[in-house]
Amino acid sequence: MRRRHFVFVVSLSMAMFLGLGSAPAATRLRVVVTVGDLAAIARAVLGDGGQVVLLARPTQDPHFVDARPNLILDLNRADALVSMGLDYEVGWLPVLVRGARNPRIQQGAPGYIVAATAVPLLEVPQQRIDRSMGDIHPGGNPHFTMDPRNGIAVARFLATAFAGLAHDNRALYERNAATFTAALTARVQGWQAALAPHRGTAVVTYHKSFVYLTGWAGLVEAGTIEPKPGIPPNAAHVAELIGTIRARHVPVILQERWYPSTVAEQIAVQSGARLVLVPGMTPEGGNYGDHIDEVVRDLLAGLAAAGGGHKP
């Protein structure tokens, strides 16, 4: 009897050591994302069901990211890659994905996730494009996370995509996405109420990166400091833009903080508009809703300082 008891105890111990007879550990996805907004949304959806690794620093223009070797290692270990798409990261991401030699995140694989497929796109070219037109994105404008409604659409999309990779976490991802949606929807209503008095107000931007924000907020884009996307302004364009700002009484110039501000500052001084510098992406480890809130608060402060703005 003692011998049989001893054998049973040893067998049970070995089974516990090997993980036999115990509940399997829940899958935790390792998700690599390209930019700060997607990192914040992905982190909210994953919760305890995964971890997020961010490639581009939130303080740098995502069009231009150094393809550092450590980024290849991050991608090699990834279960999923989430990108903006629309060639937003075309200058650096494809070479990293190829170098990672990870079949899970190659184009066409379930782990290759493009957030742009989840949202209605703006500025989709209807004509043939070429380099003379500047940095035009053939699939549409990629700055869609500036509209918080698109943030909600992306969260729901990611919940479904992640559930396809980790079936046992489906309920967790869907629950997290629902919580994210409810919280952000409430904030959207507050932002819209605060922005409502300024609907129809004209603004000038540095790059064509605010069309989703201005469209959601009801603002009108009167021009851009870049004459064409990605093309630095010359003196003639600057003079023309100053004339437009004066004629249309444009109260603010919007620009992300990662762009040089010297030209925008000069235009603001000469035109009387107020320069509003906003963060382009959610900071690492930050909350997407807080990021949009900062952008909206900065915009409202600029409009208030300019006397509320004038509608064209």
C-alpha positions as CSV (number, residue, x, y, z in Angstrom):
1,M,0.0,0.0,0.0
2,R,2.8,2.4,0.9
3,R,4.6,1.6,-2.4
4,R,1.4,2.3,-4.4
5,H,0.9,5.6,-2.5
6,F,4.5,6.6,-3.1
7,V,4.2,5.9,-6.9
8,F,0.9,8.0,-7.0
9,V,2.5,10.9,-5.3
10,V,5.6,10.9,-7.6
11,S,3.4,10.6,-10.7
12,L,1.2,13.5,-9.5
13,S,4.3,15.6,-8.8
14,M,5.7,14.9,-12.3
15,A,2.4,15.8,-13.9
16,M,2.3,19.1,-12.0
17,F,5.9,19.8,-13.0
18,L,5.1,19.1,-16.7
19,G,1.9,21.1,-16.6
20,L,-0.2,18.0,-17.1
21,G,-3.6,17.9,-15.4
22,S,-3.6,21.7,-14.9
23,A,-5.5,24.4,-16.7
24,P,-3.6,25.7,-19.7
25,A,-2.2,29.1,-19.4
26,A,-4.1,31.8,-21.2
27,T,-2.5,33.0,-24.4
28,R,-0.8,36.4,-24.2
29,L,-0.2,38.0,-27.5
30,R,3.0,39.9,-28.2
31,V,1.8,42.8,-30.4
32,V,4.2,45.2,-32.2
33,V,2.6,48.5,-33.3
34,T,4.0,51.2,-35.4
35,V,2.8,54.4,-33.8
36,G,1.7,55.8,-30.5
37,D,-2.1,56.1,-31.1
38,L,-2.3,52.4,-32.2
39,A,-0.2,51.4,-29.2
40,A,-2.6,53.0,-26.8
41,I,-5.7,51.5,-28.4
42,A,-4.1,48.1,-28.7
43,R,-3.0,48.1,-25.1
44,A,-6.6,49.0,-24.0
45,V,-8.0,46.1,-26.0
46,L,-5.4,43.6,-25.0
47,G,-5.6,44.3,-21.3
48,D,-4.0,41.3,-19.5
49,G,-4.3,39.3,-22.7
50,G,-1.1,40.5,-24.2
51,Q,1.7,43.1,-24.4
52,V,2.4,46.0,-26.8
53,V,5.8,47.0,-28.2
54,L,6.0,50.4,-29.9
55,L,8.3,50.9,-32.9
56,A,8.1,54.7,-33.5
57,R,8.8,57.2,-30.8
58,P,5.7,59.3,-30.3
59,T,7.8,62.5,-30.6
60,Q,9.0,61.7,-34.1
61,D,7.3,62.0,-37.4
62,P,6.1,58.5,-38.3
63,H,6.9,59.1,-42.0
64,F,10.6,59.0,-41.0
65,V,11.7,56.4,-38.5
66,D,15.2,55.0,-38.3
67,A,15.1,51.3,-39.2
68,R,17.2,50.3,-36.2
69,P,18.3,46.6,-35.8
70,N,16.6,46.3,-32.4
71,L,13.3,46.9,-34.2
72,I,13.9,43.8,-36.3
73,L,14.3,41.8,-33.2
74,D,11.0,43.1,-31.8
75,L,9.2,42.1,-35.1
76,N,10.9,38.7,-35.1
77,R,9.3,37.9,-31.8
78,A,5.9,39.3,-32.6
79,D,2.6,37.4,-32.8
80,A,1.0,40.4,-34.6
81,L,2.0,43.6,-36.3
82,V,-0.5,46.5,-36.3
83,S,0.2,49.4,-38.7
84,M,-1.7,52.4,-39.8
85,G,-1.4,51.4,-43.5
86,L,-1.9,53.7,-46.5
87,D,1.9,53.9,-47.0
88,Y,2.2,55.9,-43.7
89,E,5.1,53.8,-42.7
90,V,6.3,52.8,-46.2
91,G,9.7,54.5,-45.8
92,W,10.9,52.1,-43.0
93,L,8.5,49.4,-42.1
94,P,8.7,47.0,-45.1
95,V,12.4,46.6,-44.8
96,L,12.1,45.8,-41.1
97,V,9.3,43.2,-41.7
98,R,11.4,41.5,-44.4
99,G,14.4,41.5,-42.1
100,A,12.5,40.0,-39.2
101,R,11.8,36.8,-41.1
102,N,8.7,36.2,-39.1
103,P,5.9,34.4,-41.1
104,R,3.3,35.5,-38.6
105,I,3.5,39.1,-39.6
106,Q,4.1,39.0,-43.3
107,Q,1.5,40.6,-45.6
108,G,-1.5,38.2,-45.9
109,A,-0.9,36.4,-42.6
110,P,-3.5,36.7,-39.8
111,G,-0.9,38.6,-37.7
112,Y,-0.5,41.3,-40.3
113,I,-3.1,43.9,-39.2
114,V,-3.7,47.2,-41.0
115,A,-5.8,49.6,-39.0
116,A,-6.8,51.7,-42.1
117,T,-9.2,48.9,-43.2
118,A,-11.4,49.7,-40.2
119,V,-12.2,53.4,-40.9
120,P,-13.8,55.5,-43.7
121,L,-11.0,57.2,-45.5
122,L,-10.6,60.8,-46.6
123,E,-8.7,62.3,-49.6
124,V,-8.5,59.1,-51.6
125,P,-7.0,60.3,-54.9
126,Q,-9.4,59.9,-57.9
127,Q,-6.8,60.8,-60.5
128,R,-3.4,59.4,-61.4
129,I,-0.7,60.6,-59.0
130,D,3.0,61.2,-59.4
131,R,5.9,62.6,-57.4
132,S,5.3,66.1,-58.6
133,M,2.2,66.2,-56.5
134,G,4.2,65.7,-53.3
135,D,3.9,63.0,-50.7
136,I,0.4,61.9,-51.8
137,H,-0.9,58.6,-50.3
138,P,-2.5,56.5,-53.1
139,G,-5.0,54.8,-50.7
140,G,-6.1,58.0,-48.9
141,N,-5.0,60.2,-46.0
142,P,-3.4,58.1,-43.3
143,H,-3.9,60.5,-40.3
144,F,-7.3,59.0,-39.3
145,T,-6.6,58.6,-35.6
146,M,-7.0,62.4,-35.2
147,D,-10.8,61.7,-35.3
148,P,-11.7,59.9,-32.1
149,R,-14.6,58.2,-33.7
150,N,-12.0,56.3,-35.8
151,G,-10.2,55.4,-32.6
152,I,-13.4,53.6,-31.5
153,A,-13.6,51.8,-34.9
154,V,-10.0,50.7,-34.6
155,A,-10.5,49.3,-31.1
156,R,-13.4,47.1,-32.3
157,F,-11.4,46.0,-35.3
158,L,-8.4,45.0,-33.2
159,A,-10.6,43.1,-30.7
160,T,-11.8,40.9,-33.6
161,A,-8.3,40.5,-35.1
162,F,-6.7,39.6,-31.8
163,A,-9.4,37.1,-31.0
164,G,-8.6,35.4,-34.3
165,L,-5.0,34.9,-33.0
166,A,-5.9,34.0,-29.4
167,H,-9.4,32.4,-29.4
168,D,-9.4,31.8,-25.6
169,N,-9.2,35.6,-25.0
170,R,-12.1,36.6,-27.3
171,A,-14.4,37.5,-24.5
172,L,-11.6,39.6,-22.8
173,Y,-10.8,41.5,-25.9
174,E,-14.5,42.2,-26.7
175,R,-15.1,43.3,-23.2
176,N,-12.1,45.6,-23.2
177,A,-13.1,47.1,-26.5
178,A,-16.6,47.8,-25.2
179,T,-15.2,49.5,-22.1
180,F,-12.9,51.6,-24.3
181,T,-15.8,52.5,-26.6
182,A,-18.1,53.6,-23.8
183,A,-15.5,55.8,-22.2
184,L,-14.4,57.4,-25.4
185,T,-17.9,57.9,-26.7
186,A,-18.7,59.9,-23.5
187,R,-15.6,62.1,-24.1
188,V,-16.5,62.6,-27.7
189,Q,-19.8,64.1,-26.8
190,G,-18.1,66.5,-24.4
191,W,-15.5,67.5,-27.0
192,Q,-18.2,68.1,-29.6
193,A,-20.1,70.3,-27.3
194,A,-17.0,72.4,-26.5
195,L,-16.2,72.7,-30.2
196,A,-19.7,73.5,-31.4
197,P,-19.4,77.3,-31.1
198,H,-16.5,77.2,-33.5
199,R,-18.0,75.2,-36.3
200,G,-17.2,76.8,-39.7
201,T,-14.1,78.5,-38.4
202,A,-11.2,78.5,-40.8
203,V,-7.8,77.2,-39.8
204,V,-4.4,76.7,-41.5
205,T,-2.3,73.6,-40.9
206,Y,1.3,72.8,-41.5
207,H,0.9,69.3,-43.1
208,K,-2.2,67.6,-44.5
209,S,-2.5,65.7,-41.3
210,F,-5.6,67.4,-39.7
211,V,-8.3,66.7,-42.2
212,Y,-9.9,64.0,-40.0
213,L,-9.7,66.3,-37.0
214,T,-11.1,69.4,-38.8
215,G,-13.8,67.4,-40.5
216,W,-15.0,65.9,-37.1
217,A,-14.7,69.3,-35.4
218,G,-16.5,71.2,-38.1
219,L,-13.6,73.4,-38.9
220,V,-12.6,74.6,-42.5
221,E,-9.0,74.2,-43.8
222,A,-8.0,77.4,-45.5
223,G,-4.6,76.3,-46.5
224,T,-1.4,74.5,-45.5
225,I,2.1,75.8,-44.9
226,E,3.5,73.0,-47.1
227,P,2.4,73.9,-50.6
228,K,2.2,70.2,-51.4
229,P,2.4,67.3,-48.8
230,G,6.0,66.9,-47.7
231,I,7.3,69.9,-49.8
232,P,8.9,72.8,-47.8
233,P,7.3,76.2,-48.5
234,N,9.0,78.8,-50.6
235,A,8.8,82.6,-50.1
236,A,6.0,83.0,-52.7
237,H,3.8,80.4,-51.0
238,V,4.4,81.9,-47.6
239,A,3.4,85.3,-48.8
240,E,0.3,84.0,-50.5
241,L,-0.7,82.1,-47.3
242,I,-0.2,85.2,-45.1
243,G,-2.6,87.0,-47.5
244,T,-5.2,84.2,-47.2
245,I,-5.0,84.2,-43.4
246,R,-5.5,88.0,-43.3
247,A,-8.3,88.0,-45.8
248,R,-10.2,85.2,-44.2
249,H,-9.4,86.2,-40.6
250,V,-7.9,82.8,-39.8
251,P,-7.4,82.6,-36.0
252,V,-5.1,79.7,-35.6
253,I,-2.4,77.7,-37.3
254,L,-2.3,74.0,-36.3
255,Q,1.0,72.1,-36.3
256,E,2.4,68.9,-34.8
257,R,5.2,69.5,-32.4
258,W,7.6,67.1,-34.3
259,Y,7.8,69.6,-37.2
260,P,10.2,72.6,-37.1
261,S,8.1,75.6,-36.1
262,T,10.3,78.5,-37.4
263,V,8.3,79.1,-40.6
264,A,4.9,78.7,-38.8
265,E,6.0,81.2,-36.1
266,Q,7.0,83.8,-38.8
267,I,3.7,83.3,-40.5
268,A,1.8,83.7,-37.2
269,V,3.6,87.0,-36.4
270,Q,3.1,88.5,-39.9
271,S,-0.5,87.4,-40.3
272,G,-1.8,87.8,-36.7
273,A,-2.9,84.2,-36.4
274,R,-2.0,82.2,-33.3
275,L,0.3,79.2,-33.7
276,V,-1.1,76.1,-31.8
277,L,1.5,73.2,-31.5
278,V,-0.1,69.9,-30.6
279,P,1.2,66.4,-29.9
280,G,1.0,64.3,-33.0
281,M,0.7,60.9,-31.2
282,T,-0.3,59.5,-27.9
283,P,2.8,59.4,-25.6
284,E,4.3,56.0,-24.9
285,G,2.3,54.3,-22.2
286,G,-0.3,57.0,-22.5
287,N,-4.1,57.0,-22.9
288,Y,-5.5,57.7,-26.4
289,G,-8.5,59.6,-25.0
290,D,-6.1,61.8,-23.0
291,H,-4.1,62.5,-26.1
292,I,-7.2,63.7,-28.1
293,D,-8.3,65.7,-25.1
294,E,-4.9,67.5,-25.1
295,V,-5.3,68.3,-28.8
296,V,-8.8,69.6,-28.3
297,R,-7.9,71.7,-25.3
298,D,-4.9,73.2,-27.1
299,L,-7.1,74.0,-30.1
300,L,-9.8,75.6,-27.9
301,A,-7.2,77.6,-26.0
302,G,-5.8,78.9,-29.3
303,L,-9.2,79.9,-30.6
304,A,-10.1,81.6,-27.3
305,A,-6.9,83.5,-27.3
306,A,-7.6,84.7,-30.8
307,G,-11.0,86.0,-29.8
308,G,-13.0,82.9,-30.8
309,G,-12.1,83.1,-34.4
310,H,-14.0,84.3,-37.5
311,K,-16.1,82.2,-39.8
312,P,-15.4,82.5,-43.5
